[in-house]
Amino acid sequence: MAETARNKQNANISPLAHEVAQKLFRAVSVALSGKPDVVERAVVTLLARGHLLIEDVPGVGKTTLARALARALGTEFRRVQCTSDLMPSELLGVNVYNAAERRFEFRPGPVFTHFLVADEINRATPKTQSALLEVMSERQVSIDGVTHLLEEPFAVIATQNPDDAAGTYPLPESQLDRFLLRTAVGYPAAAVEKQILSTRGGTEPVDTIEAVLTLAQLVAAQRGVDAVTLESSVVDYARTPW
């Protein structure tokens, strides 16, 4: 009886997640031409409540990808340029003393958003990198003994330079573990690059994207993905050593 109910529940959940994924994929593909595999990974990561790490050279569309996802959902995103002098408080926020009211007020940092683009994350020092551990895992920020919760959904799209590049601090295993997928965008094909160059000076494709979903619909799809039954055979396959 329980197995039948679970299968019936999954049958109702799967179409919702599939519909959300298709809408997001079509919308984001308008801005990131010729990269269907990258768009698909970004959508999968988002539906699975994960974070995406992109290792690639500048100018291949990493920020465009985040902007397209945000516009398709009718929400905002924030971008942080990671540098060696970036402080944890500049990411998370800080308590500021209000002299008039004689109390401290919390001023949230850029992590308080739905989409955070951490550009060149491995240029930040290990101390600043570690400031993202809690927020990426728990969706919350703890400052001076007070916990501040983030709104759903929340996703980090981080980019990093190659590990052998000058001025980088390799991400430790604990930081890499926070990312669901690690991928690259790569240069566009010749025909796509020609099309991009010929449209320079006009309206950016990402600016033409209209919201195709609400945040509530995305959260519902994420919860649906969480509730999908994982067969024991899949678990056995995943943990089989190679």
N, C-alpha and C positions, 0 to 999 in steps of 0.2 A: 504493500500500500504506500509506504513512504517513498519507495523507488519510483512508483508510478507518478506520485505527486511531484517529485523532483524533476522527472522528465517533462512533465506538463509545464512546470515553471520555466525550464530552460527553453522550451519551444516558444514560450511567450516572450522570453528575454532576447533571444538571438535575433529575431527580425528587427527589434528596436536598435540594437547595437549595430547591426548591418546597415540599416537605413542612415543612422548618424554617420557611420564611417564613410558611406558613399557620398553623402552630401558634403562632408568636409573635404574628402579627396577631390571632388570635382571643383569645389570653390578654390582650394589652395593651389591646384594644378594650373589655374589661370595665371598665377603670379610666378610660379617656379616651372618654367617650360622645360620639357625634355627630361625631367627628373621624377618619373612616376614612382620609382623605387624609394627615393628619399621621402617623397610626400607620404607614401604608404607607411613607412617606418615612423614618421612623425605622428600620423593619425593613430597608429597602433599604440605608440607610447602614450599618447594623450588618453585614449580610452582605457588603458591599463593603469592609469594614475601614476605613470612613470615620468622620468626625466631623461632628456636626450643630450648626449655629448657628441659634438661634431668636431672632428679633427681635420682641418683643411686650411688652405691659404685664404687670405682676405679677398673679398669681392666676388664670391661664388654664390651668394644668395642666402647666407645664414640668417641675417636679420630680416630679410624679405620673407623667409619662411615663418618666422615668429609673427611678423606683422600680418601675414595672410591668415594665419590661424586665428589671431585676435579679431580681425575684421569679419571673418566668417562667423564668429560667435558674438559679434557686436559688443566686444569688451575692449579693455585696454591692455597694453603691455608696457613694461619698462625695461630699459637697456642700461647696463652698467659696464663701463669700460674698465676692466681689471688692470691695475698697474701695481708696481712694487710698493708704492706708497699708499695704496688703498687700505683704509682701516676697517675693522669689523663693524664699527658703529655706523660707517657710511653705507653699509649694506642693510643692517638690521634696524637701526634707529637708535635713539639716545634719549635719556631723561634730561630735561632742561628745567632749571629752576625758574619759577614764575615769582618774581619779587613782589608783585602787587598782591597776589593771593597767598604768598608764602607757602608754596608747595611745588613739587616737581610735576612736570607734564611730560608724557611720553610722545615723542615725535617719531612716527614710524618711518622706516627706511624704504628703499625701493623694492624690498622683498614682499612688501604688502601690496601685491597685485595678483592678477590671475596668470600672467605669463611674464617670467623674468628671463631676459637674455643676458647672460653673463659672458661678455665677449673677452676672448683670450684669458680664460680663467686661470691657466697655469702661469700667467705673468704675475698673479697675486702671490703674496707670501703664504707659507703654510698656515700662519696664524689667521689670516683672512679667509683662506680656503676652508679652514675648520669651522668658521662662523656659519657656514652653510650646512653643516652636517645635521643639526637639529631641525632646521626649517625644511630641508629636503626629505627627511625621514618622518618627522612628526607633524609637519605643517603647523609649526608653532615657533615662537621666539620667546626665550626667557632672558629677561634683563632685570638686574637688581632684585631677583627673587620673585618677579611677577611674570606670569606666562601670558602671552598675547597670541590668540589663535588667528590663523589665516582663514579667509573664506574659500569655499570650494568653487570651482576647481583651482588647483595651483600646479604649475609645471615650470620647470627650469629647462631652458634650451641654452646649453653652454657650448662655447667654441674654445678650442685650444690649438696652440701652435705645435708643430712637431717637437718631440722631446729634446731633439738635439739643437733646437734653435737657441740663440743667445738670450739670456735674461729670463729663463723659464724655471719654474719650480715643479717638477713632476708631481702629478696627483698621487697621493698614497692610496693604498688599497681601500681604506675606509671611505675615501671620497669617491673613488671609482665605483664602489659598491652601491652608491646612491643613484647611479644612472642605470636605467633599464636597458638602454641600447647605446652603442657607440658606433658611429658611422662617419661617412665622408660624403660631401656633395659632389665634388669633382667639377671639372670644366664642362660646359655644355658642348653638345655636338656642333659641328661646323654650321649646319643649316640653322640650328636654333640660335647660335651666336650671331649669325648674320641677321636674323630676324630681330634680335634684341638691339643690335647696333642701329638698325634702320628705324627703330621706333624711339630712339633717344631724342629728348626734347619735347616729346608729347606727354600724354597722361600715362603715369606709371600703371602697369596692369594691376598691381596690388591695390591701388586707389579705387579701382572699379569694382572691387569685391564688395558685395552686400551680405549682410548677416543672413545665414541660411538656417541657423539654429539659435536657441536661447541657451543661456548657461544652465538653466534648470533641465533642459532636455539632455545636455551633455552629462550632467551629474547623474541623471536617471540612467543613461546608457552605461556610465561607469559602474554604477551599482549593479546593473544587469550583468556586466562582465564579471564582477566580483562573485556573483551568485551562480555562475556556470559550473556545473559539476565536472570535476577533473577525474577521469577514469584512472584506475590504479595501474593499468598497462602503460599509460603515458608517464606516470610518475616513475615506474620502473625503467622506462626508456631514458628518461631525463637523468636519472642517477647512475646509469650504467657507465662505468669507466671505459675509456677508449685507449 
